[in-house]
Amino acid sequence: RTVYVGNLPATATVDELLNLVHFGPLESVRILQEKSCVFLSFLDAGTAAAFHADATIKKLALQGQELKIGWGKPSPVPSQVQLAISQSNASRNVYLGGLDEGTTEEQLRDDLSRFGAIDQIKIVRDKNIGFVHFLSISVATKVVNTLPTEPNWAGKRVNYGKDRCAYIPKSQQAAAQAAQAAAAQSLVAQSAAASLSPINTSLGGALTPFSPFTPFTPESMALGAQGLNRTVYLGNIHPETSAEDLCNAIRGGVLQSIRYMQDKHIAFVTFVDPAAAFTFFQVASYQGLTLNNRRLKIGWGKNAGPLPPALALAVHAGATRNVYIGNVEDFETFGEEKLRRDFGEYGDIELVNFLKEKNCAFVNFTNISNAIKAIDGIKSKPDYASLRIAHGKDRCANPPRS
């Protein structure tokens, strides 16, 4: 999620550089002046990949000087920052309301740069509000937590605004979408190449975001013959088998979707990663897969082709079929019936389960797209406003049981 930008002109400011970044919120900006470079850490890998692809294709330049684009070291988003985002929608941008009429940008800079370096300050005079962009969410969080306790700021509103890097001007929206598509395609190509190449296993499969434990086997070279098919056919399914039973039996990779036709006793299981589909196909064919005392028929379904770009980016950023609902205090209200009813509006559900001791529940959809829709939609319902809604892990991605 961290992009390296080098060869910066000596006179360039962070403000000028960030005017070129319109893909999504940044977690932090690290400047190494003596090396004329900056590390931009985005909140998620998908956004970083889109910016990286766009900057590489467009040959990004500043003050007439072409910038070098590369990758920084991988690192997780700090847990404190994640917490601030989930609880308060934290960003690098601090919103200040109820400013005194004569407040100037210089005064705000003098007062607030004690917390950390500032990227940009904007004052909206007619509304007496201001926006101060810091170089990291963690500094902005300190500001939002501290200012309300200071006498000078009593009675003024302090909160988070939207990160300006997440704002895409209308004129650039089509270009941004095209860049995201290009980035997604390169991710998918990397994933496919990594799952086919024996060389990358020494990196622990580091190049493929999709297959955490698909070890290379000589047989997987036959993947080429399958044209990277991701869909496995299951037949001879017992009529009393549920979609949940099927998913309980599938292991080895994140599923894009499961299509179960109960009346025809067949199902089509589409994995995100072709290598995972191939491994599952091999294991199920050799060892046999038995459900409700019936041995299932294993075959290949119709080739679904590569993951659609938008979906590839979402998966790269952590999207799965499984929706996590956290901070649940009252399981009588948020019981299975309510969750199935409310989430069922967004698509077919395969399993609802609860971890009451951890105050959370999970709703597993039959495909990733519906889970993404559900997360977007459910957040706007008042009942769910105080709950944490995010993607959970797909249990089908657990390693096969030995």
N, C-alpha and C positions, 0 to 999 in steps of 0.2 A: 504493500500500500504506500511505499515511499519512493518518490521519483527524484532522481538527482538532476539538477539543472546547473550546468557549468558554463565556463567562458562568459561570465557576466561582465558587462562593461564596468569599469571602476566607478563611474559616476551614477550608475543605475540605482534606483531605490527599490525597496521591497514593494512599495505601493505600485510602482510601474510594472514590476514583474507580475504581481497578483492581478493586475488589470487584464492580463493575458490568460488567466485561469478561470474557466467557466464550466466546471463539470460537477462540482459537488463540494460539500463542506470539508475544510482542512482540519486535521487534529492539531498539527503544529508546523511551524516553519523554522528551520534551523539554518542560520547564516554562518558561512565560514568565509569571512572577508579576505583573509590572507590567501585563500585558495580560489577566490572569485567564484564560489559556488554556493548553492542553496539546496537543502533537502526539504521537499514538500511531502509531508505525511498526510495522506487522505484518511478519511474515516474507514473507507472500505476499499478492497482490492479492485472491485469492478470500476469504480470511479478513477482510480489511479491508472488502471489499464487503458481506459478511454482517453484520459489526458495524455498518457505516454504515446499512444498510437497517433493521436491527433497532432501532438507536438512534433513527432518524428516525420509524419507525412507532410505536414505544412512547413517543416523547417523553421521552427519558431525563432524569431529574431527580436532583439531589443536594442534601440538606438543604432540600428543598421548592422548590428553584430549578431551572427548566427549563434544560437545557444546550443550547447551539447546536452543531449538528453540520455539518461541512463536510469538504472535502478539502484535504490539504496538497499540497506540490509532489511530483511523481513523482521517485523516486531509486532507484538499484539498491541491493541489500543490499551493504555494503562487502565486498570480496573476502576480507579477513582474517576477517571474521565467518563468511562462507560456508565458508571453509576449516575454521574451528574447529567448525562445525556438522557438516560432512561427516566430519571426523576424530574428533571426540570428543562429538558430540551436544550441543554447547554450548547453554546457555540463559542467561537472566538470573539463574537460581536457583543459588546455590552450596550444595552439600550438605557439611556438616561432620560427620565421624564421630569417635567416641572423645573427646568433650568431657569436661573435668573435671566432677565431679559438681556443684560449686557455680557453674558458669558461668551468668551471667545475660544477658538480652537487652541490658541497658545496656553490659555489658563488651564484648559482640560489636560493638555499635554503635560504641562508643568506638574499638575496635581497627580495625574494617574500614571506617569511613567515610572513612579517609584515601585509599581507592581511588576513592571517588565516592559520590554520594547513594544512600541505601538506601530501598527502598519498604516492605519488611516483613521482620521477623525472627520465626521460630517455633522454639522449642526443644521437642523431645520428650524429657521428663525420663527416663522409664523406659528409654529406649534410648540416652540420652546423645548424641543427634544434634541437629543444628540445620539450618535452611534460611534462607539470607539472600538475599532478592530485591533485586538492584540495578536501576538504571534502564536499563541497557543490557547487551547481550550482551558488548560489547567490554570493559566494566569487569569483568564477571564472569570473562571470560577472563584478564584481568590477575591477578585474585585467585587463580584456580585455578593459574596458572603460578607465582605468587610465593610464596604461603603455604608450600608444602612445602619451600622453601629457607630458611625462617626457623626459628631455634632453638626459639621458643615453640610452633611447630606441628609439631615433629619427632614422628613416630610417630602423628600424627592423619591421618584420611582426609579428603581434599579432592577433591570432584568436582562434577559438575553434577546438579541435581535437575530436576524437571519444572516448567515455567513455570505458575504458578497460573492465568494467563489461559487456558491451554489446557484447564483442567479445567471440564467442564460438569456441574453437579449434575444428578442424575436428574430432579428436578422441572422443570429447564429444557431438557432435551434436545429435547423435541418443539418447543418454541418456537424453539430454536436452528436446528433443521432447517427449520422454516417460514421463518425469517429468511434462511437460506442459499438456500432456493428462491426467495424474493422477490428477493434480490440477484441470483441467477443470471438470473431472468427479465428484470430491468432491464438486466443486461449484454447479454443477447441482443437485447433491444429496441433498446438503444443501438447495438449492432453493426449490426442491420438498418437502423436509421434512418440511421446514418452512411454505410452503403454505398449508400443511396438518395439521399442529399441532396447536391446540388452545393455547398452552402455549406461543408461540412466539409473539402473538399479543400484549402482554404487552410490548414488546420491540419495538413496532411499526413495526413489521416485520423486525427487524434489521438483521436477518440472511439471508434474501433473497435479493440478489442484483437485482432481476428481477421484483418483484411485489410491487411497491411503494404504491399501494392503493388497494390491494386485501384483504379486511377484511375477517377474518375467519367466515364462516357460517357453521352450522351443515351440510347443504346440500353438502358442499365441501368435506365432508368425502366420498361422493359417487364417488369422483375422483378416489378412489382406484378401483372402478368397471370399470372405463374407462381406467385403466392402464395408468394414466397420459397422456391421449391423448391431443395433442396441436392443432389439426386441426379441424376447424369447417367448415361444408358444408353449402353453401347458394344456394338455388334453386329458380326457378320461377322469374329470374331476367329479367326486361324489356329490350328488345333488344337495346334501345337507352341509356342504362346505361353505363357509362364509368368506368374504374378501379378507376379513381379519385373519382367518385360519391360513389363507394363502400367504399373506404378508408375514405371518409368524414363521413360515417355512422358508421364506426367501432371505438369503444372507449374502453379503459380499459386495454390496454397492448401493449407492443412493438411487432410488427410483425416480424417474420423471413421472411415470404414470403406471397404473395397473387397470386394465379394462377386463372386467370379469363378466362373461355372459353365462349366467347360471343355467338358463333354460337349454343352452347348447353344451354345457359341461366343459367349456373351454375358457382360457384367459390369455391375455397378451400382456407381458410384463416388459416395460421399456425402461432400461437403466439410463442414467445420465452418461455413464462412461462405457464405450464399447468393450474395453478390456474387462470390465466387471461383468458385463453380459456374457462375454465369451467364457470367463472362468466359471460363472454360475452354470452355463450350458454344459461345460465339460464335467463339472463335479456332479450335477444332477443326472447327466447321461450315464456316467460310469458307476456312481454309487447308488443311483436310483433315488427317486423322491416319492415317498409314500405319505398319503394324507387320508385319514378316515379309512384305513385298510385298503386303499386303492393305490396301485402304482401309477403315477402320472406319466402321460406321454410327453416327451420333451422334443421340441423342434425350434426352428427359426420362424419368427413372424415376418411380416412385410417390413422392409428396411425403412426406418423412420427418417433416415438422413441425419445430418448434423443437428445439434441443438440449435433452436432459433437464437440469434444474437442476444436479444434482450434477456432471454431465459438463461443463457450461458453466463451473462454478467451477474444476474441475480444469484445463480447457484454459486458462482465464484465468490460472491459476497456472503454466502451462508444460507441461501434459501433452500428449503426442503418441503416435503409434503406435510410436515408435522408443525402444528402451531402450539407454542408454549404460552400458557396463561399463568402469570405469576401474581404474587401478593393477594391470593384468594383467602379471605378470612372466613367466609360463610359458605360452607359446602352444601347447606340446605338450599340456599338460593341458587348457587351455581352448581346444580346437580347435573347428571348426565342428560336428563330430558331437556333442560334449558339450553345447554351447550349444543346438543344436537339440533335443536330448533333454530337457535340464533345463527350458528355457523353453517347449518344446512342450507341456508339461503345462497351460499356461495358455491355449493357443489356437493358431490357425494362424499360421505364420511365413511371411513373404513373402521376406525377405532377411536373411542374416547376413553382416556384413563386418567387416574388421579394419583398424586403423591401428596396425601394430606399432611404428612409430617413435614413436608417442605412447602406447604401452602401453595401448591400449584397443580395445574391440570394440563392435559395434552389432547389436542384434537388432530387426528391424522386423516388427511384427505386422500382421495385416490389419485390426485395429481398435483404437481407443484404449482401450476398456474392458479388453481382455485385457492390454494393456501395463501398465495401472494395477495389475491383479491380479498380474501377474508381478513388478512391482517390490515390492509388499507381500510376496508369497510367497517370492521368492528370497532376500530379506534374512535370512530365518530359517534358511537352509540353511548348515551349517557351512563347506562348500567356498567359499562366497561372502562369508564374514564379513569378510575383509580387503579386499574389493574395493569400489569406489564404484559404486553402482547409482543411476541417475537417468534422467530423460527426455532423449533426444537430439533433434536437429532432424529434422523430417519433410522428406525431400528433395523431396517433391511441392510443398512450399511455396516452393521456389526460383522466381525469376521465369522466365517462359517463355523458351526460347532464341530469340534474335532470328534 
